[in-house]
Amino acid sequence: MTHHYVKLPQMPQPDFKTFLKNLTSRPGVYRMLDQNDKILYVGKARNLKKRVSSYFCQTGLAPKTLALMKHVRSIDVTVTHTESEALILENNLIKENRPRYNVLLRDDKSYPYIYLSSEDDCPRLSIHRGARRAKGRYFGPYPGAGSVRDTLSLLQKLFPIRQCEDSFYRNRSRPCLQYQIKRCTAPCVGLIEQQVYAEHVRLAVMFLEGKSSHVIEELVEKMEQASAQLEYEKAVVFRNQIATLQRIQERQYISGVSGDLDVVACATEAGVACVQVFFVRDGHHLGNKSFFPKTPAATEPAEILEAFVSGYYLDKPVPEEILVGHPLEDNELIQDLLIEQAGHAVKLHTRTRGDRSRWLQMALSNADNALKMRLLSNKGYQQRLDALRDALDLDEQPQRMECFDISHTSGEATVASCVVFDQEGPRKVDYRRFNIKDITPGDDYAAMEQALTRRYTRLKKGEGYLPDILFIDGGKGQIGKARKVIDELQVEGVMIVGVAKGEGRKPGLETLFLSGRASPIILHAEQPALHLIQQIRDEAHRFAITGHRARRDKARKTSFLEGITGMGPKRRQRILKHFGGLKELERAGIEDFARVPGISRQLAQRIYDALHTEAS
């Protein structure tokens, strides 16, 4: 590469005529700089002279270009051998310098896959990110960790293949909780024959390859054989698997597609852009993902999509076909570059009919919806989510977070709370409380272990969704209990974060302990990430206290009634409903109690005596 650089004197309207006259017509990249040598814009060109000269036309310039040129004081040019080389260099410079007038995509570091090990007698299914060096099969990529967890949970119900770490698997002397909840067949202790386990693996691979119809056909055959041999329990298992697979097919299968396909659409409103990508692999819709690139004012959707497609796929697996919602100016150039990178044929096109047209419309509709939600949502909350992603070094913005807290009064009426936050904030419909029983009063560790076990056993059974982050109100001890439960239940892809209060329990002095990380994280009191963590932690604390007080008050109001002869559950309920609370009970006399239906004079006397004995 060769560089041509001209530095003009700082003046209101610099003269570029000499520079343009001597500029080469070869392909390359140009950088527009302001008076402080800060890069304002990076662009590529198959003909540098024509492209750069177009910025100096007297008419026909877009508002965004006019705004840019007001600040340009010099231009730096890099000549490349080919257009493809210019495209790659342009993307690298944009990622490195993040110029103000370019479309800037905040991309995730990596995308998750489902990994099936091949070196073990009993292969393991797991979530995987990063380089694919280990021997085995990789299925994906999936839009996010949530999509992978959903698929792994589904596979456990259909074909109970182990998902535990190898170190956990090799050191078992008895089956774990996964076996008890029928999500694993306990190959670790030999409770399943090798041949049967291998059959589960084979069917799971067929499912992940998009061959659900073939799997259903085989299961129908097995069900009929089992029924003919009067093995009705086996037949029922096969029948349930078939029914589940048929429901999945109806929901996930996209007709007319046998290979890999991405559908990319863009929507813009009020200076904000949303790019929606639908992932289809082997004919199955794996999910979709929203991106919100930073765009200069008045940027057209076609320009946003061109910047997105040319940069997004440069360091990712490229599908065989990409449907794009708007025509791209450099469609052929980008397609050739993707073919070169992928090593296989890639179709990049916008003109569609029939099913493909409907998929593009679906992607555009989802982009519109995601954009409206973004604009309506609390902007500060989205910024805090971004800050949390950076602070915890996450691959993507967390989609779902849970936080647990314990509340009691000297061990009395212990209650654990679980609050849930998603992309829109608190999701109160998913909040849960757990009345803790059968522990030593005041043992917060045992209370936390019981709450987590109950919560995540239910989630593993399919009664809800696993979070990306699990916050625990506590330090290393509580983290240890959480790690124990998560390992026992073989929950993958969940980051555990302990939020330990600082000196004097003052807000802003919290220390974050991450499971598996030796050194803690201390965030500055002004950081948005810490503000979000405090908000989630405080909400869990509030929800736990509310539940604890309600349980404690109920116990105190009913405890003296339970010990009175002749006071069964129905009469206790009538009494409490009639008077409404402990204070009203304390004010009542014998005559007042006797007026309650079903309460005799003698029983009213006993209630009065018990109440005032309790009060004294």
C-alpha positions as CSV (number, residue, x, y, z in Angstrom):
1,M,0.0,0.0,0.0
2,T,1.1,3.6,-0.6
3,H,0.0,6.7,1.2
4,H,-0.8,10.1,-0.3
5,Y,-1.4,12.8,2.4
6,V,-2.1,16.5,2.1
7,K,-2.3,18.7,5.2
8,L,-4.0,22.0,4.4
9,P,-3.8,25.2,6.4
10,Q,-6.6,25.6,8.9
11,M,-9.0,27.9,7.1
12,P,-12.8,28.2,7.0
13,Q,-13.0,26.9,3.4
14,P,-9.9,24.9,2.5
15,D,-8.9,24.5,-1.2
16,F,-8.7,20.9,-2.3
17,K,-8.3,21.5,-6.1
18,T,-4.6,20.6,-6.3
19,F,-5.1,17.6,-4.1
20,L,-8.0,16.3,-6.3
21,K,-6.1,17.0,-9.5
22,N,-3.2,14.8,-8.5
23,L,-5.2,12.0,-6.8
24,T,-4.9,8.5,-8.2
25,S,-7.7,6.6,-9.9
26,R,-6.8,3.3,-8.2
27,P,-8.9,1.6,-5.5
28,G,-8.2,2.5,-1.8
29,V,-9.5,4.1,1.4
30,Y,-9.8,7.8,2.3
31,R,-10.0,9.3,5.7
32,M,-11.4,12.8,6.3
33,L,-9.9,14.7,9.2
34,D,-10.9,17.9,11.1
35,Q,-8.6,20.7,12.2
36,N,-7.3,18.6,15.1
37,D,-6.4,15.7,12.9
38,K,-9.3,13.7,14.3
39,I,-10.8,11.2,11.8
40,L,-14.4,12.3,10.9
41,Y,-15.2,9.7,8.2
42,V,-13.6,6.6,6.6
43,G,-14.7,5.5,3.2
44,K,-13.6,3.0,0.5
45,A,-13.5,3.5,-3.3
46,R,-12.9,1.5,-6.4
47,N,-11.7,4.8,-8.0
48,L,-10.4,7.2,-5.4
49,K,-10.3,10.2,-7.7
50,K,-14.0,9.9,-8.7
51,R,-15.2,9.1,-5.2
52,V,-13.4,11.8,-3.3
53,S,-14.2,14.4,-6.0
54,S,-17.9,13.7,-5.6
55,Y,-17.8,15.3,-2.1
56,F,-17.0,18.6,-3.7
57,C,-19.9,18.9,-6.0
58,Q,-21.8,22.2,-5.8
59,T,-25.2,20.5,-5.8
60,G,-26.9,17.1,-5.0
61,L,-25.1,16.4,-1.7
62,A,-27.0,14.7,1.1
63,P,-27.6,16.6,4.3
64,K,-25.2,14.3,6.2
65,T,-22.5,14.9,3.6
66,L,-22.9,18.7,3.8
67,A,-22.6,18.5,7.6
68,L,-19.5,16.4,7.3
69,M,-17.7,18.7,4.7
70,K,-18.1,21.7,6.9
71,H,-15.6,20.2,9.3
72,V,-13.1,18.6,6.9
73,R,-9.7,20.2,6.8
74,S,-7.5,17.4,5.4
75,I,-7.8,14.0,3.7
76,D,-5.6,11.0,4.2
77,V,-5.6,8.4,1.4
78,T,-4.3,4.8,1.4
79,V,-4.1,3.1,-2.1
80,T,-4.8,-0.7,-2.1
81,H,-4.3,-3.3,-4.8
82,T,-7.9,-4.4,-5.0
83,E,-11.4,-3.3,-4.0
84,S,-11.7,-6.2,-1.5
85,E,-8.5,-5.1,0.2
86,A,-10.0,-1.6,0.5
87,L,-13.2,-2.9,2.0
88,I,-11.3,-4.9,4.7
89,L,-9.1,-1.9,5.5
90,E,-12.1,0.4,5.7
91,N,-13.8,-1.9,8.2
92,N,-10.7,-2.2,10.3
93,L,-10.2,1.6,10.4
94,I,-13.8,2.1,11.4
95,K,-13.6,-0.4,14.2
96,E,-10.3,1.1,15.5
97,N,-11.2,4.8,15.2
98,R,-15.0,4.9,15.4
99,P,-15.4,8.1,13.3
100,R,-18.3,10.3,14.0
101,Y,-19.9,10.2,10.6
102,N,-19.6,6.5,9.9
103,V,-22.2,3.9,10.8
104,L,-20.8,2.2,13.9
105,L,-21.8,-1.3,14.8
106,R,-21.2,-2.4,18.4
107,D,-20.9,-6.1,17.6
108,D,-20.7,-9.0,20.0
109,K,-17.4,-10.7,20.6
110,S,-18.5,-14.1,19.6
111,Y,-21.6,-16.2,18.9
112,P,-22.4,-19.3,20.8
113,Y,-22.6,-22.8,19.3
114,I,-23.8,-26.2,20.6
115,Y,-20.8,-28.5,20.9
116,L,-21.0,-32.3,20.9
117,S,-17.8,-33.9,22.1
118,S,-16.5,-36.9,20.0
119,E,-13.6,-38.1,22.1
120,D,-15.8,-39.6,25.0
121,D,-17.6,-42.9,25.2
122,C,-20.6,-40.9,26.4
123,P,-20.4,-37.6,24.4
124,R,-21.4,-34.4,26.1
125,L,-23.6,-31.5,24.8
126,S,-22.6,-28.0,25.9
127,I,-22.6,-24.4,25.0
128,H,-19.4,-23.1,23.3
129,R,-18.0,-19.7,22.3
130,G,-14.7,-18.8,20.7
131,A,-12.3,-20.8,18.5
132,R,-13.6,-24.2,17.4
133,R,-10.5,-26.2,18.1
134,A,-11.7,-29.2,20.1
135,K,-12.7,-32.4,18.2
136,G,-16.4,-32.8,17.8
137,R,-19.4,-31.3,16.1
138,Y,-20.4,-27.7,16.3
139,F,-24.0,-26.6,15.5
140,G,-24.9,-23.0,15.0
141,P,-24.1,-20.2,15.4
142,Y,-27.1,-19.2,17.5
143,P,-28.3,-15.6,18.0
144,G,-27.4,-15.6,21.8
145,A,-26.8,-17.7,24.8
146,G,-30.6,-17.8,25.6
147,S,-31.3,-19.5,22.2
148,V,-28.6,-22.2,23.0
149,R,-29.9,-22.8,26.5
150,D,-33.5,-23.2,25.2
151,T,-32.3,-25.8,22.6
152,L,-30.2,-27.7,25.1
153,S,-33.1,-27.7,27.6
154,L,-35.3,-29.1,24.8
155,L,-32.8,-31.7,23.9
156,Q,-32.6,-32.9,27.5
157,K,-36.3,-33.6,27.5
158,L,-36.2,-35.4,24.1
159,F,-32.9,-37.2,24.3
160,P,-31.3,-37.2,27.9
161,I,-27.7,-36.7,26.9
162,R,-25.3,-35.5,29.6
163,Q,-24.4,-31.8,29.7
164,C,-22.1,-31.9,32.7
165,E,-18.4,-30.9,32.8
166,D,-16.0,-33.8,32.2
167,S,-14.4,-33.3,35.7
168,F,-17.9,-33.6,37.3
169,Y,-18.8,-36.6,35.1
170,R,-15.6,-38.6,35.9
171,N,-15.9,-38.2,39.7
172,R,-19.5,-39.3,40.4
173,S,-20.3,-42.2,42.7
174,R,-24.1,-41.7,42.6
175,P,-26.5,-40.0,40.1
176,C,-26.9,-36.2,40.3
177,L,-30.1,-34.2,40.4
178,Q,-30.3,-34.3,36.6
179,Y,-31.1,-38.0,36.8
180,Q,-33.7,-37.4,39.5
181,I,-35.6,-34.9,37.4
182,K,-35.3,-37.2,34.4
183,R,-33.0,-34.9,32.4
184,C,-30.1,-37.4,32.2
185,T,-29.7,-41.2,32.2
186,A,-26.7,-41.3,34.6
187,P,-24.0,-42.7,32.2
188,C,-21.5,-41.6,34.9
189,V,-22.5,-44.6,37.1
190,G,-23.5,-47.0,34.4
191,L,-27.3,-46.8,34.6
192,I,-27.7,-46.8,30.8
193,E,-26.2,-49.1,28.2
194,Q,-23.6,-47.7,25.9
195,Q,-25.6,-48.7,22.8
196,V,-28.8,-47.0,24.1
197,Y,-26.8,-43.8,24.9
198,A,-25.2,-43.8,21.4
199,E,-28.7,-44.0,19.9
200,H,-29.8,-40.9,21.9
201,V,-26.7,-39.1,20.6
202,R,-27.5,-40.1,17.0
203,L,-31.0,-38.9,17.2
204,A,-30.0,-35.6,18.8
205,V,-27.5,-35.0,16.0
206,M,-30.2,-35.6,13.4
207,F,-32.4,-33.1,15.2
208,L,-29.6,-30.5,15.2
209,E,-29.0,-31.1,11.5
210,G,-32.6,-30.2,10.8
211,K,-33.7,-33.8,10.1
212,S,-36.6,-33.7,12.5
213,S,-38.9,-35.5,10.0
214,H,-36.5,-38.5,9.8
215,V,-36.3,-38.6,13.6
216,I,-40.1,-38.7,13.9
217,E,-40.2,-41.5,11.4
218,E,-37.7,-43.6,13.4
219,L,-39.5,-42.9,16.7
220,V,-42.9,-43.9,15.2
221,E,-41.3,-47.2,14.1
222,K,-39.8,-47.7,17.6
223,M,-43.2,-46.9,19.2
224,E,-45.0,-49.4,17.1
225,Q,-42.4,-52.1,17.9
226,A,-42.6,-51.4,21.6
227,S,-46.4,-51.5,21.5
228,A,-46.4,-54.8,19.6
229,Q,-44.1,-56.3,22.2
230,L,-46.4,-55.1,25.0
231,E,-43.8,-52.7,26.3
232,Y,-46.3,-49.9,26.8
233,E,-44.1,-47.7,29.1
234,K,-41.5,-47.5,26.3
235,A,-44.2,-46.8,23.8
236,V,-45.4,-43.9,25.9
237,V,-41.9,-42.3,26.0
238,F,-41.6,-42.6,22.2
239,R,-45.1,-41.1,21.8
240,N,-44.2,-38.1,24.0
241,Q,-41.0,-37.5,22.0
242,I,-42.9,-37.6,18.7
243,A,-45.5,-35.1,20.0
244,T,-42.8,-32.7,21.2
245,L,-40.9,-32.9,17.9
246,Q,-44.0,-32.3,15.9
247,R,-44.7,-29.1,17.9
248,I,-41.1,-28.0,17.4
249,Q,-41.4,-28.6,13.7
250,E,-44.5,-26.5,13.4
251,R,-42.9,-23.6,15.3
252,Q,-39.3,-23.7,13.9
253,Y,-39.3,-25.2,10.4
254,I,-39.1,-22.8,7.5
255,S,-40.4,-24.4,4.3
256,G,-38.3,-24.4,1.1
257,V,-34.9,-24.0,2.9
258,S,-32.4,-26.8,3.4
259,G,-29.2,-24.9,3.9
260,D,-28.1,-21.8,5.9
261,L,-29.8,-18.5,5.5
262,D,-29.7,-15.1,7.1
263,V,-32.4,-12.4,6.7
264,V,-31.2,-8.8,7.3
265,A,-33.6,-5.8,7.5
266,C,-33.2,-2.3,8.8
267,A,-35.7,0.3,10.2
268,T,-35.0,3.9,11.2
269,E,-36.9,6.5,13.2
270,A,-36.0,9.7,15.1
271,G,-32.3,9.3,14.3
272,V,-32.1,5.7,15.7
273,A,-31.6,2.6,13.5
274,C,-32.3,-1.0,14.2
275,V,-30.9,-3.9,12.1
276,Q,-32.7,-7.2,12.6
277,V,-31.0,-10.5,11.7
278,F,-32.9,-13.8,11.4
279,F,-30.8,-16.9,11.7
280,V,-31.9,-20.0,9.7
281,R,-29.7,-23.1,9.8
282,D,-30.6,-26.4,8.1
283,G,-34.1,-25.1,7.5
284,H,-34.7,-24.3,11.2
285,H,-35.3,-20.8,12.5
286,L,-32.8,-20.5,15.4
287,G,-33.9,-17.1,16.5
288,N,-33.3,-13.4,15.7
289,K,-31.2,-10.6,17.1
290,S,-31.5,-6.8,17.1
291,F,-28.5,-4.5,16.6
292,F,-28.6,-0.7,17.2
293,P,-25.7,0.8,15.3
294,K,-24.7,4.4,15.9
295,T,-25.6,6.3,12.8
296,P,-25.1,9.9,11.7
297,A,-28.3,12.0,11.2
298,A,-30.2,11.4,7.9
299,T,-28.4,8.1,7.1
300,E,-30.5,6.0,4.7
301,P,-31.4,2.3,5.6
302,A,-29.5,1.1,2.5
303,E,-26.3,2.8,3.6
304,I,-26.7,1.3,7.1
305,L,-27.3,-2.2,5.7
306,E,-24.2,-1.9,3.5
307,A,-22.0,-0.9,6.4
308,F,-23.6,-3.7,8.5
309,V,-23.2,-6.5,6.0
310,S,-19.7,-5.6,4.9
311,G,-18.4,-5.4,8.5
312,Y,-20.5,-8.0,10.3
313,Y,-19.6,-11.1,8.3
314,L,-15.8,-10.4,8.0
315,D,-15.0,-12.3,11.1
316,K,-17.9,-14.7,11.3
317,P,-19.1,-17.9,9.5
318,V,-21.0,-16.8,6.4
319,P,-24.3,-18.6,5.4
320,E,-24.9,-19.8,1.9
321,E,-27.6,-17.1,1.4
322,I,-28.2,-13.6,2.8
323,L,-31.4,-11.8,2.1
324,V,-31.1,-8.0,2.5
325,G,-34.0,-5.6,2.9
326,H,-32.5,-2.8,0.6
327,P,-30.3,-2.9,-2.5
328,L,-26.6,-2.4,-1.7
329,E,-24.5,-0.1,-3.8
330,D,-21.5,-2.4,-3.7
331,N,-23.5,-5.7,-3.7
332,E,-21.1,-7.6,-6.1
333,L,-18.0,-6.4,-4.3
334,I,-19.3,-7.5,-0.9
335,Q,-20.6,-10.8,-2.2
336,D,-17.2,-11.6,-3.8
337,L,-15.4,-10.8,-0.6
338,L,-17.8,-13.0,1.4
339,I,-17.2,-15.9,-1.1
340,E,-13.5,-15.5,-0.7
341,Q,-13.7,-15.5,3.1
342,A,-16.2,-18.3,3.4
343,G,-14.7,-20.7,0.8
344,H,-18.1,-21.5,-0.6
345,A,-20.8,-20.0,-2.8
346,V,-22.7,-17.1,-1.1
347,K,-25.8,-15.4,-2.6
348,L,-26.3,-11.8,-1.4
349,H,-29.6,-10.5,-2.9
350,T,-32.6,-8.3,-2.2
351,R,-35.1,-9.2,-5.0
352,T,-37.3,-11.9,-3.6
353,R,-40.7,-13.5,-4.2
354,G,-42.9,-15.9,-2.4
355,D,-41.6,-17.3,0.9
356,R,-38.4,-15.2,0.9
357,S,-40.4,-12.0,0.4
358,R,-42.5,-12.9,3.5
359,W,-39.3,-13.6,5.5
360,L,-37.9,-10.2,4.6
361,Q,-41.2,-8.6,5.6
362,M,-41.1,-10.5,8.9
363,A,-37.6,-9.3,9.6
364,L,-38.6,-5.7,8.8
365,S,-41.6,-5.9,11.0
366,N,-39.5,-7.2,13.9
367,A,-37.0,-4.4,13.3
368,D,-39.8,-1.8,13.4
369,N,-41.1,-3.3,16.7
370,A,-37.7,-3.5,18.3
371,L,-37.0,0.1,17.3
372,K,-40.3,1.3,18.8
373,M,-39.5,-0.6,22.0
374,R,-36.1,1.0,22.1
375,L,-37.5,4.5,21.7
376,L,-40.2,4.0,24.3
377,S,-37.9,2.4,26.8
378,N,-35.9,4.2,29.4
379,K,-32.8,5.4,27.6
380,G,-30.8,5.5,30.8
381,Y,-31.7,1.8,31.5
382,Q,-30.3,0.8,28.1
383,Q,-27.1,2.7,28.8
384,R,-26.8,0.9,32.2
385,L,-27.2,-2.4,30.4
386,D,-24.4,-1.5,28.0
387,A,-22.2,-0.4,30.9
388,L,-22.9,-3.7,32.7
389,R,-21.9,-5.7,29.6
390,D,-18.6,-3.8,29.5
391,A,-17.9,-4.0,33.2
392,L,-18.5,-7.8,33.4
393,D,-16.8,-8.3,30.0
394,L,-19.8,-10.1,28.6
395,D,-20.1,-11.1,25.0
396,E,-23.5,-9.5,24.6
397,Q,-25.9,-7.3,26.5
398,P,-27.6,-9.5,29.2
399,Q,-31.2,-10.4,28.2
400,R,-32.3,-11.7,31.6
401,M,-31.0,-11.2,35.1
402,E,-32.1,-12.7,38.4
403,C,-31.2,-11.6,42.0
404,F,-31.7,-13.5,45.2
405,D,-31.9,-12.2,48.8
406,I,-32.7,-13.6,52.2
407,S,-34.8,-11.9,54.9
408,H,-35.6,-13.0,58.5
409,T,-35.9,-11.6,62.0
410,S,-33.4,-13.5,64.2
411,G,-34.1,-16.6,62.1
412,E,-37.9,-16.3,62.3
413,A,-40.0,-16.7,59.2
414,T,-37.1,-16.8,56.7
415,V,-38.1,-15.9,53.2
416,A,-35.9,-15.9,50.0
417,S,-36.8,-13.6,47.1
418,C,-36.0,-13.9,43.4
419,V,-36.5,-10.8,41.2
420,V,-36.1,-10.8,37.5
421,F,-35.0,-8.0,35.1
422,D,-34.9,-8.1,31.4
423,Q,-34.3,-5.7,28.5
424,E,-37.2,-3.5,29.6
425,G,-36.5,-3.5,33.3
426,P,-38.2,-5.3,36.2
427,R,-40.3,-8.3,35.1
428,K,-42.6,-8.6,38.1
429,V,-44.7,-11.4,36.6
430,D,-41.6,-13.7,37.0
431,Y,-40.8,-12.6,40.6
432,R,-40.8,-15.5,43.1
433,R,-40.6,-15.9,46.9
434,F,-39.6,-19.1,48.8
435,N,-40.6,-19.8,52.4
436,I,-37.5,-21.5,53.8
437,K,-38.1,-24.5,56.0
438,D,-36.1,-27.2,57.9
439,I,-32.9,-25.2,58.4
440,T,-31.1,-23.9,61.4
441,P,-32.6,-20.5,62.2
442,G,-30.4,-17.7,60.9
443,D,-28.4,-19.9,58.6
444,D,-28.4,-17.7,55.5
445,Y,-26.1,-20.0,53.5
446,A,-28.5,-22.9,53.9
447,A,-31.5,-20.7,53.1
448,M,-29.8,-19.5,49.9
449,E,-28.9,-23.0,48.9
450,Q,-32.5,-24.2,49.4
451,A,-34.0,-21.3,47.4
452,L,-31.6,-21.7,44.5
453,T,-32.1,-25.5,44.4
454,R,-35.9,-25.0,44.3
455,R,-35.7,-22.2,41.7
456,Y,-33.3,-23.8,39.3
457,T,-34.7,-27.3,39.6
458,R,-38.0,-25.9,38.3
459,L,-36.2,-24.0,35.5
460,K,-34.4,-27.1,34.4
461,K,-37.8,-28.9,34.2
462,G,-38.9,-26.2,31.8
463,E,-40.9,-24.0,34.1
464,G,-39.3,-20.7,32.9
465,Y,-36.1,-19.4,31.4
466,L,-32.6,-19.4,32.7
467,P,-30.9,-16.0,33.3
468,D,-27.7,-14.7,31.8
469,I,-26.6,-13.3,35.1
470,L,-27.4,-14.6,38.6
471,F,-26.8,-11.9,41.3
472,I,-26.5,-13.0,44.9
473,D,-26.7,-10.5,47.8
474,G,-23.6,-11.6,49.6
475,G,-19.9,-12.4,49.2
476,K,-17.7,-15.4,48.6
477,G,-19.7,-17.7,51.0
478,Q,-23.0,-17.2,49.2
479,I,-21.2,-17.5,45.8
480,G,-19.9,-20.9,46.9
481,K,-23.4,-22.1,47.7
482,A,-24.7,-20.8,44.4
483,R,-21.9,-22.5,42.5
484,K,-22.6,-25.8,44.3
485,V,-26.3,-25.7,43.2
486,I,-25.5,-24.6,39.6
487,D,-22.9,-27.4,39.3
488,E,-25.2,-30.0,40.8
489,L,-28.0,-29.1,38.4
490,Q,-25.6,-28.7,35.4
491,V,-26.8,-25.2,34.5
492,E,-24.5,-23.7,31.8
493,G,-24.0,-20.2,30.6
494,V,-25.1,-18.4,33.7
495,M,-22.6,-15.9,35.3
496,I,-22.8,-15.8,39.1
497,V,-22.0,-12.4,40.7
498,G,-21.9,-11.8,44.4
499,V,-22.7,-8.2,45.5
500,A,-21.0,-7.7,48.9
501,K,-21.8,-4.5,50.8
502,G,-19.0,-2.1,51.5
503,E,-17.8,-0.6,54.8
504,G,-20.7,0.7,56.8
505,R,-23.1,-0.9,54.2
506,K,-22.9,2.4,52.3
507,P,-24.2,2.4,48.7
508,G,-21.3,2.9,46.2
509,L,-18.8,0.9,48.2
510,E,-20.0,-2.6,47.0
511,T,-17.5,-5.3,45.9
512,L,-18.4,-7.7,43.1
513,F,-17.3,-11.3,43.3
514,L,-17.5,-13.3,40.1
515,S,-17.6,-17.1,40.3
516,G,-14.4,-18.5,38.8
517,R,-12.5,-15.2,39.1
518,A,-9.8,-14.8,41.7
519,S,-9.9,-11.0,42.1
520,P,-13.0,-9.0,42.9
521,I,-14.3,-6.0,40.9
522,I,-14.8,-2.6,42.5
523,L,-16.8,-0.2,40.3
524,H,-16.7,3.5,40.8
525,A,-19.8,4.9,42.6
526,E,-20.7,7.0,39.6
527,Q,-20.6,4.1,37.1
528,P,-23.9,3.3,35.4
529,A,-23.2,-0.5,35.7
530,L,-23.1,-0.2,39.5
531,H,-26.3,1.8,39.5
532,L,-28.1,-1.0,37.7
533,I,-26.7,-3.7,40.0
534,Q,-27.8,-1.6,43.0
535,Q,-31.3,-1.2,41.5
536,I,-31.6,-5.0,41.1
537,R,-30.1,-5.8,44.5
538,D,-32.4,-3.2,46.3
539,E,-35.4,-4.6,44.5
540,A,-34.6,-8.2,45.7
541,H,-34.1,-6.8,49.2
542,R,-37.5,-5.0,49.1
543,F,-39.3,-8.1,47.8
544,A,-37.7,-10.3,50.4
545,I,-38.5,-8.0,53.3
546,T,-42.1,-7.6,52.2
547,G,-42.5,-11.4,52.0
548,H,-40.8,-12.0,55.3
549,R,-43.0,-9.4,57.2
550,A,-46.1,-10.9,55.7
551,R,-45.1,-14.4,56.8
552,R,-44.0,-13.3,60.2
553,D,-47.2,-11.3,60.9
554,K,-49.3,-14.2,59.7
555,A,-47.5,-16.6,62.0
556,R,-47.9,-14.2,64.9
557,K,-51.6,-13.7,64.3
558,T,-52.4,-17.3,63.9
559,S,-50.0,-19.0,66.4
560,F,-52.2,-18.4,69.5
561,L,-55.4,-19.5,67.7
562,E,-53.8,-22.8,66.6
563,G,-53.3,-23.9,70.2
564,I,-57.0,-23.4,71.3
565,T,-59.1,-26.4,71.6
566,G,-62.0,-26.4,69.1
567,M,-60.3,-23.9,66.7
568,G,-60.0,-25.7,63.4
569,P,-58.7,-24.1,60.1
570,K,-62.2,-22.9,59.1
571,R,-63.0,-21.2,62.4
572,R,-59.5,-19.6,62.5
573,Q,-60.2,-18.3,59.0
574,R,-63.6,-16.9,60.0
575,I,-62.1,-15.1,63.0
576,L,-59.2,-13.5,61.0
577,K,-61.6,-12.5,58.2
578,H,-64.1,-11.0,60.6
579,F,-61.6,-8.9,62.6
580,G,-59.0,-8.3,59.9
581,G,-55.9,-8.2,62.0
582,L,-54.1,-8.7,65.3
583,K,-54.9,-5.2,66.6
584,E,-58.6,-5.7,66.1
585,L,-58.4,-9.1,67.8
586,E,-56.7,-7.5,70.8
587,R,-59.4,-4.9,71.1
588,A,-62.3,-7.4,70.9
589,G,-64.1,-8.8,73.9
590,I,-65.8,-12.1,74.6
591,E,-69.2,-10.8,73.3
592,D,-67.4,-9.7,70.0
593,F,-65.9,-13.2,69.5
594,A,-69.3,-14.8,70.2
595,R,-70.9,-12.9,67.4
596,V,-68.7,-14.7,64.8
597,P,-70.7,-17.5,63.1
598,G,-69.7,-20.9,64.6
599,I,-68.0,-19.5,67.7
600,S,-69.8,-20.4,70.9
601,R,-69.7,-18.5,74.2
602,Q,-67.4,-21.1,75.7
603,L,-65.0,-20.9,72.7
604,A,-65.1,-17.1,72.7
605,Q,-64.0,-17.2,76.4
606,R,-61.1,-19.6,75.4
607,I,-60.0,-17.3,72.6
608,Y,-60.1,-14.2,74.8
609,D,-58.1,-16.0,77.5
610,A,-55.5,-17.3,75.0
611,L,-55.1,-13.9,73.4
612,H,-54.5,-12.0,76.6
613,T,-52.2,-14.6,77.9
614,E,-50.2,-14.4,74.7
615,A,-50.2,-10.6,74.9
616,S,-48.9,-10.6,78.5
